[in-house]
Structure formats: structure tokens, C-alpha cells
Amino acid sequence: MRSQGGFVLFGLLLVLAVLCHSGYSLQCYSCINPVPECTTVTNCTPNFDACLRTIAGPRIYHQCWKFEDCTFGRISELLGEAELQYSCCKTDKCNHEQDQSHGTTLSGKTVFLLVTPFLAAAWNFYV
């Protein structure tokens, strides 16, 4: 009977993992024109997995970005800027100037991985 409970727990955790990830897209601040204060939030398409914030002189860019393209050369080429500072991040709305503290954040996957052992232990006590 105990092994059947393990299969049920595994099934529930699998469904939970799928539901936590399905339909999710990264949200970034994104403004068409470079502005210091961007308040427009957009849902990035699946091929954009990072938020970009670039400062080039008086212009500040906010947009969805591919993390693999988060290099000085690629950003400079695509934005047409020779001198710039940039940061790429992978959590919702992290490309806002107030969010540049470089603090630690936990993604949904990380939280799921941390909670799973506790759920399994609680299930073993229940069964």
C-alpha cells in the first residue's frame, strides 16, 4: 500500500510542476523609445528569456531580450550604441531602475525544488 502512495505523490508533484510552468511568460518593463522611467510592462514571447536595461548616455532602454545575446557587442550592435552599461536578469520586472540592487531572488523552479522534499516527508508521515 505504501508504494501506491508514492506513485500518487509522484503524480501530484508532476502535475504541480506542469501547472506551475504552463502558460508562464517572463514580464519585463518595455518601452519603444528610450526613457528614464519606463512603466509599461509586457509579457515576453517564449524566445525572449531575459529582461534588459541599458544606459547609453541620456537614453535608457527597457525591453525583453535573449539571455544568450546579453553581451556588450550584441547589445551595442542591435541598439546602435557605442558606449553603454547594461544588465540582463531573468525574473519578472527585474529591469526597473529600483530593482538594480543585485539582491538574491528565488525563481518558481527553485522554490518548487526546495518544497518538494518537505512535501514528500509530510506524505510519508501521512501514509
MDAnalysis code that builds the backbone (N, CA, C; Angstrom):
import MDAnalysis as mda
import numpy as np

u = mda.Universe.empty(381, n_residues=127, atom_resindex=np.repeat(np.arange(127), 3), trajectory=True)
u.add_TopologyAttr("name", ["N", "CA", "C"] * 127)
u.add_TopologyAttr("resid", np.arange(1, 128))
u.add_TopologyAttr("resname", ["MET", "ARG", "SER", "GLN", "GLY", "GLY", "PHE", "VAL", "LEU", "PHE", "GLY", "LEU", "LEU", "LEU", "VAL", "LEU", "ALA", "VAL", "LEU", "CYS", "HIS", "SER", "GLY", "TYR", "SER", "LEU", "GLN", "CYS", "TYR", "SER", "CYS", "ILE", "ASN", "PRO", "VAL", "PRO", "GLU", "CYS", "THR", "THR", "VAL", "THR", "ASN", "CYS", "THR", "PRO", "ASN", "PHE", "ASP", "ALA", "CYS", "LEU", "ARG", "THR", "ILE", "ALA", "GLY", "PRO", "ARG", "ILE", "TYR", "HIS", "GLN", "CYS", "TRP", "LYS", "PHE", "GLU", "ASP", "CYS", "THR", "PHE", "GLY", "ARG", "ILE", "SER", "GLU", "LEU", "LEU", "GLY", "GLU", "ALA", "GLU", "LEU", "GLN", "TYR", "SER", "CYS", "CYS", "LYS", "THR", "ASP", "LYS", "CYS", "ASN", "HIS", "GLU", "GLN", "ASP", "GLN", "SER", "HIS", "GLY", "THR", "THR", "LEU", "SER", "GLY", "LYS", "THR", "VAL", "PHE", "LEU", "LEU", "VAL", "THR", "PRO", "PHE", "LEU", "ALA", "ALA", "ALA", "TRP", "ASN", "PHE", "TYR", "VAL"])
u.atoms.positions = np.array([
    [0.831, -1.193, 0.000],
    [0.000, 0.000, 0.000],
    [0.866, 1.244, 0.000],
    [2.013, 1.162, 0.667],
    [2.876, 2.331, 0.773],
    [3.423, 2.746, -0.593],
    [3.776, 1.794, -1.468],
    [4.321, 2.130, -2.782],
    [3.273, 2.814, -3.647],
    [2.003, 2.461, -3.473],
    [0.945, 3.118, -4.228],
    [0.853, 4.591, -3.828],
    [1.032, 4.879, -2.566],
    [1.029, 6.265, -2.108],
    [2.178, 7.054, -2.702],
    [3.321, 6.404, -2.883],
    [4.468, 7.055, -3.515],
    [4.174, 7.438, -4.952],
    [3.480, 6.540, -5.678],
    [3.109, 6.846, -7.054],
    [2.118, 8.006, -7.111],
    [1.186, 8.035, -6.187],
    [0.218, 9.133, -6.134],
    [0.938, 10.445, -5.848],
    [1.863, 10.431, -4.890],
    [2.628, 11.633, -4.565],
    [3.443, 12.097, -5.768],
    [4.102, 11.154, -6.449],
    [4.884, 11.493, -7.628],
    [3.987, 12.116, -8.698],
    [2.825, 11.533, -8.911],
    [1.873, 12.067, -9.895],
    [1.417, 13.473, -9.538],
    [1.111, 13.693, -8.257],
    [0.689, 15.026, -7.822],
    [1.804, 16.055, -8.001],
    [3.033, 15.667, -7.671],
    [4.156, 16.580, -7.836],
    [4.412, 16.882, -9.312],
    [4.253, 15.890, -10.171],
    [4.428, 16.094, -11.598],
    [3.375, 17.058, -12.142],
    [2.128, 16.867, -11.755],
    [1.057, 17.770, -12.176],
    [1.318, 19.178, -11.654],
    [1.759, 19.298, -10.421],
    [2.075, 20.600, -9.838],
    [3.179, 21.288, -10.627],
    [4.213, 20.549, -11.003],
    [5.321, 21.124, -11.767],
    [4.845, 21.622, -13.126],
    [3.995, 20.857, -13.786],
    [3.479, 21.261, -15.102],
    [2.595, 22.490, -14.968],
    [1.728, 22.498, -13.965],
    [0.828, 23.641, -13.787],
    [1.582, 24.909, -13.408],
    [2.650, 24.778, -12.632],
    [3.423, 25.950, -12.241],
    [4.143, 26.562, -13.432],
    [4.472, 25.754, -14.434],
    [5.237, 26.275, -15.552],
    [4.378, 26.589, -16.768],
    [3.227, 25.950, -16.924],
    [2.448, 26.126, -18.143],
    [1.855, 27.527, -18.226],
    [1.927, 28.102, -19.415],
    [1.337, 29.400, -19.657],
    [2.109, 30.566, -19.082],
    [3.266, 30.321, -18.534],
    [4.018, 31.399, -17.910],
    [4.951, 32.040, -18.918],
    [4.972, 33.355, -18.927],
    [5.969, 34.070, -19.709],
    [6.558, 35.167, -18.836],
    [7.793, 35.462, -19.099],
    [8.505, 36.483, -18.343],
    [7.878, 37.849, -18.590],
    [7.760, 38.654, -17.551],
    [7.271, 40.025, -17.680],
    [8.434, 40.980, -17.493],
    [8.579, 41.911, -18.442],
    [9.646, 42.904, -18.381],
    [9.063, 44.291, -18.630],
    [9.759, 45.290, -18.092],
    [9.439, 46.648, -18.494],
    [9.923, 46.807, -19.920],
    [9.092, 47.412, -20.769],
    [9.444, 47.545, -22.173],
    [8.857, 48.841, -22.720],
    [9.723, 49.727, -23.179],
    [9.290, 50.992, -23.759],
    [9.902, 51.123, -25.154],
    [9.089, 51.541, -26.118],
    [9.540, 51.652, -27.501],
    [10.667, 52.678, -27.627],
    [10.501, 53.828, -27.017],
    [11.531, 54.861, -27.044],
    [12.326, 54.805, -25.747],
    [13.647, 55.076, -25.833],
    [14.446, 55.061, -24.596],
    [14.025, 56.188, -23.650],
    [13.616, 55.822, -22.445],
    [13.175, 56.794, -21.447],
    [13.744, 56.412, -20.081],
    [13.981, 57.408, -19.217],
    [14.493, 57.097, -17.875],
    [13.510, 56.287, -17.037],
    [12.237, 56.626, -17.085],
    [11.230, 55.965, -16.248],
    [10.255, 55.216, -17.145],
    [10.397, 53.914, -17.227],
    [9.514, 53.081, -18.043],
    [8.495, 52.427, -17.115],
    [7.217, 52.568, -17.437],
    [6.167, 51.975, -16.603],
    [5.349, 50.926, -17.355],
    [5.650, 50.697, -18.625],
    [4.915, 49.734, -19.429],
    [5.495, 48.332, -19.220],
    [4.641, 47.412, -18.814],
    [5.056, 46.024, -18.594],
    [4.494, 45.178, -19.732],
    [5.327, 44.306, -20.267],
    [4.889, 43.432, -21.348],
    [5.232, 41.985, -21.028],
    [4.443, 41.064, -21.567],
    [4.744, 39.634, -21.461],
    [5.667, 39.284, -22.619],
    [6.848, 38.800, -22.311],
    [7.820, 38.453, -23.347],
    [7.376, 37.194, -24.073],
    [7.726, 37.115, -25.337],
    [7.457, 35.897, -26.098],
    [8.413, 34.813, -25.597],
    [8.088, 33.543, -25.826],
    [8.906, 32.456, -25.269],
    [10.384, 32.492, -25.655],
    [10.726, 33.035, -26.821],
    [12.134, 33.047, -27.216],
    [12.933, 34.155, -26.526],
    [12.282, 35.037, -25.803],
    [12.963, 36.057, -25.013],
    [12.895, 35.634, -23.547],
    [14.045, 35.303, -22.970],
    [14.082, 34.724, -21.632],
    [14.759, 35.620, -20.599],
    [14.942, 36.904, -20.933],
    [15.592, 37.829, -20.003],
    [15.020, 39.229, -20.197],
    [15.222, 40.052, -19.181],
    [14.865, 41.470, -19.261],
    [16.167, 42.260, -19.363],
    [16.168, 43.248, -20.224],
    [17.364, 44.062, -20.447],
    [17.106, 45.498, -20.009],
    [18.099, 46.087, -19.367],
    [18.098, 47.518, -19.047],
    [19.459, 48.041, -19.473],
    [19.458, 48.986, -20.392],
    [20.689, 49.534, -20.941],
    [20.703, 51.046, -20.778],
    [21.822, 51.571, -20.314],
    [22.013, 53.015, -20.200],
    [23.079, 53.405, -21.217],
    [22.697, 54.292, -22.136],
    [23.619, 54.793, -23.161],
    [23.505, 56.313, -23.162],
    [24.392, 56.948, -22.416],
    [24.299, 58.411, -22.272],
    [23.010, 58.766, -21.556],
    [22.215, 59.680, -22.148],
    [20.946, 60.052, -21.507],
    [19.807, 59.074, -21.793],
    [20.024, 58.113, -22.678],
    [18.973, 57.177, -23.078],
    [19.032, 55.910, -22.221],
    [17.856, 55.462, -21.797],
    [17.745, 54.229, -21.024],
    [16.741, 53.318, -21.724],
    [17.197, 52.135, -22.081],
    [16.368, 51.164, -22.788],
    [15.878, 50.103, -21.811],
    [14.604, 49.721, -21.967],
    [13.997, 48.632, -21.191],
    [13.304, 47.722, -22.197],
    [13.609, 46.428, -22.167],
    [12.926, 45.532, -23.095],
    [13.202, 44.063, -22.778],
    [12.411, 43.197, -23.434],
    [12.646, 41.758, -23.369],
    [13.875, 41.458, -24.217],
    [14.598, 40.399, -23.843],
    [15.864, 40.122, -24.506],
    [16.172, 38.637, -24.441],
    [17.031, 38.163, -25.328],
    [17.532, 36.790, -25.245],
    [18.762, 36.803, -24.359],
    [18.775, 35.951, -23.350],
    [19.900, 35.937, -22.423],
    [21.217, 35.614, -23.135],
    [21.156, 34.770, -24.143],
    [22.374, 34.433, -24.884],
    [22.937, 35.636, -25.648],
    [22.100, 36.628, -25.933],
    [22.540, 37.851, -26.619],
    [22.906, 38.964, -25.646],
    [23.008, 38.631, -24.379],
    [23.303, 39.641, -23.369],
    [24.817, 39.839, -23.265],
    [25.378, 40.388, -24.326],
    [26.798, 40.716, -24.378],
    [26.933, 42.144, -24.872],
    [28.024, 42.779, -24.502],
    [28.235, 44.167, -24.914],
    [28.178, 44.304, -26.437],
    [28.889, 43.415, -27.147],
    [28.935, 43.502, -28.606],
    [27.572, 43.387, -29.249],
    [26.781, 42.425, -28.814],
    [25.446, 42.212, -29.416],
    [24.496, 43.357, -29.088],
    [24.490, 43.809, -27.846],
    [23.603, 44.912, -27.463],
    [24.006, 46.184, -28.193],
    [25.291, 46.477, -28.249],
    [25.796, 47.658, -28.939],
    [25.411, 47.631, -30.415],
    [25.549, 46.471, -31.030],
    [25.203, 46.317, -32.450],
    [23.714, 46.538, -32.696],
    [22.864, 45.868, -31.911],
    [21.425, 45.940, -32.146],
    [20.812, 47.301, -31.786],
    [21.350, 47.947, -30.743],
    [20.801, 49.248, -30.347],
    [21.508, 50.410, -31.044],
    [22.609, 50.131, -31.710],
    [23.339, 51.186, -32.399],
    [24.015, 52.159, -31.441],
    [24.462, 51.664, -30.314],
    [25.113, 52.484, -29.295],
    [26.546, 52.005, -29.109],
    [27.503, 52.936, -29.097],
    [28.914, 52.565, -28.963],
    [29.345, 52.443, -27.506],
    [28.787, 53.269, -26.633],
    [29.121, 53.228, -25.209],
    [27.841, 52.985, -24.423],
    [27.869, 51.978, -23.573],
    [26.666, 51.662, -22.804],
    [27.014, 50.838, -21.578],
    [26.085, 50.859, -20.634],
    [26.094, 49.968, -19.473],
    [24.823, 49.150, -19.574],
    [24.895, 47.884, -19.241],
    [23.705, 47.054, -19.381],
    [23.621, 46.033, -18.261],
    [22.412, 45.528, -18.067],
    [22.201, 44.408, -17.159],
    [21.060, 43.567, -17.706],
    [21.216, 42.271, -17.609],
    [20.180, 41.322, -18.001],
    [19.800, 40.511, -16.772],
    [18.535, 40.209, -16.639],
    [18.060, 39.446, -15.493],
    [16.924, 38.548, -15.956],
    [16.585, 37.574, -15.145],
    [15.621, 36.554, -15.573],
    [14.409, 36.419, -14.652],
    [14.060, 37.454, -13.913],
    [12.859, 37.410, -13.079],
    [11.911, 38.515, -13.510],
    [10.644, 38.349, -13.197],
    [9.626, 39.320, -13.617],
    [9.969, 40.747, -13.203],
    [9.869, 41.648, -14.168],
    [10.027, 43.103, -13.976],
    [11.331, 43.473, -13.275],
    [12.362, 42.714, -13.536],
    [13.639, 42.966, -12.862],
    [14.472, 44.046, -13.551],
    [14.026, 44.560, -14.697],
    [14.803, 45.564, -15.413],
    [14.335, 46.988, -15.111],
    [13.868, 47.199, -13.921],
    [13.463, 48.520, -13.453],
    [14.611, 49.100, -12.643],
    [14.817, 50.404, -12.712],
    [15.981, 51.007, -12.047],
    [15.998, 50.757, -10.541],
    [14.860, 50.622, -9.915],
    [14.844, 50.358, -8.482],
    [15.211, 48.912, -8.182],
    [15.168, 48.040, -9.196],
    [15.462, 46.628, -9.000],
    [16.918, 46.296, -9.303],
    [17.783, 47.264, -9.426],
    [19.177, 47.018, -9.783],
    [20.057, 46.812, -8.556],
    [19.474, 46.391, -7.451],
    [20.222, 46.197, -6.210],
    [21.042, 44.910, -6.217],
    [20.833, 44.064, -7.224],
    [21.536, 42.783, -7.342],
    [21.299, 41.895, -6.134],
    [20.113, 41.952, -5.566],
    [19.770, 41.092, -4.442],
    [19.463, 39.687, -4.927],
    [19.313, 38.790, -4.004],
    [19.028, 37.408, -4.340],
    [17.528, 37.223, -4.488],
    [17.133, 36.547, -5.559],
    [15.728, 36.235, -5.768],
    [15.603, 34.740, -6.016],
    [14.450, 34.187, -5.718],
    [14.196, 32.773, -5.948],
    [13.190, 32.639, -7.070],
    [13.480, 31.806, -8.034],
    [12.539, 31.560, -9.114],
    [11.511, 30.535, -8.643],
    [10.453, 30.378, -9.410],
    [9.429, 29.398, -9.085],
    [9.984, 27.988, -9.069],
    [10.901, 27.687, -9.995],
    [11.505, 26.353, -10.037],
    [12.325, 26.094, -8.779],
    [13.061, 27.091, -8.321],
    [13.881, 26.924, -7.124],
    [13.003, 26.654, -5.915],
    [11.941, 27.409, -5.774],
    [11.016, 27.215, -4.650],
    [10.418, 25.814, -4.721],
    [10.044, 25.393, -5.936],
    [9.472, 24.060, -6.108],
    [10.467, 22.986, -5.659],
    [11.726, 23.131, -6.058],
    [12.740, 22.150, -5.681],
    [13.010, 22.153, -4.176],
    [12.866, 23.310, -3.532],
    [13.074, 23.375, -2.090],
    [11.898, 22.788, -1.314],
    [10.693, 22.930, -1.854],
    [9.487, 22.489, -1.143],
    [9.233, 20.995, -1.332],
    [9.651, 20.432, -2.464],
    [9.362, 19.032, -2.778],
    [9.787, 18.049, -1.688],
    [11.012, 18.137, -1.149],
    [11.377, 17.174, -0.090],
    [10.484, 17.272, 1.145],
    [10.044, 18.462, 1.477],
    [9.161, 18.613, 2.630],
    [7.795, 18.001, 2.364],
    [7.303, 18.146, 1.136],
    [6.033, 17.511, 0.782],
    [6.161, 15.988, 0.834],
    [7.274, 15.457, 0.347],
    [7.486, 14.007, 0.370],
    [7.560, 13.492, 1.810],
    [8.264, 14.218, 2.670],
    [8.363, 13.796, 4.077],
    [6.992, 13.839, 4.744],
    [6.225, 14.895, 4.478],
    [4.887, 15.003, 5.072],
    [3.997, 13.866, 4.565],
    [4.132, 13.513, 3.303],
    [3.338, 12.425, 2.734],
    [3.670, 11.102, 3.405],
    [4.967, 10.867, 3.678],
    [5.372, 9.616, 4.337],
    [4.796, 9.525, 5.746],
    [4.687, 10.628, 6.453],
    [4.086, 10.613, 7.780],
    [2.588, 10.380, 7.695],
    [1.962, 10.874, 6.637],
    [0.529, 10.745, 6.455],
    [0.145, 9.312, 6.120],
    [0.932, 8.662, 5.256],
    [0.604, 7.315, 4.763],
    [0.975, 6.285, 5.734],
])
